[in-house]
Amino acid sequence: MNRAHHELTDTRRPIGSGVWIAVCACKFETPGEKKRKAAIRLIEGHIRKEANRLDSCPHPRKQRFLRQETAVANLGRRWRHIHPGQLIAHTYLCRCGYWHLTKRDQTP
């Protein structure tokens, strides 16, 4: 089954308007919001809602990250503090709609 990819792809402020619009990879856009953070929060809510509609996670014990940037930021922290000497090297988008960390080699 082909699943839509849900991730924040863009925030923009149209010329001449005083509002921010956030865009999901599935092409969903927020209505205009006065603050950029508010537009991002609306997209994150959309992503969570869509993730809940997908199948349950095949890796329920893995930590879930809403955005890939957050997962990448956690790579270094985990490597240094939680698993010293054990490299957790990659992020991947799970079918549950969240990002996970993995040690598995991601070479094509």
Secondary structure, DSSP 8 states (H G I E B T S, - for coil): -------EEEEE--TT-S-BEEEETTS-B---BSSHHHHHHHHHHHHHHHHHHS---S-TTS--BSSHHHHHHHHHHIIIIISTT----EEEE-TTSSEEEE-S----
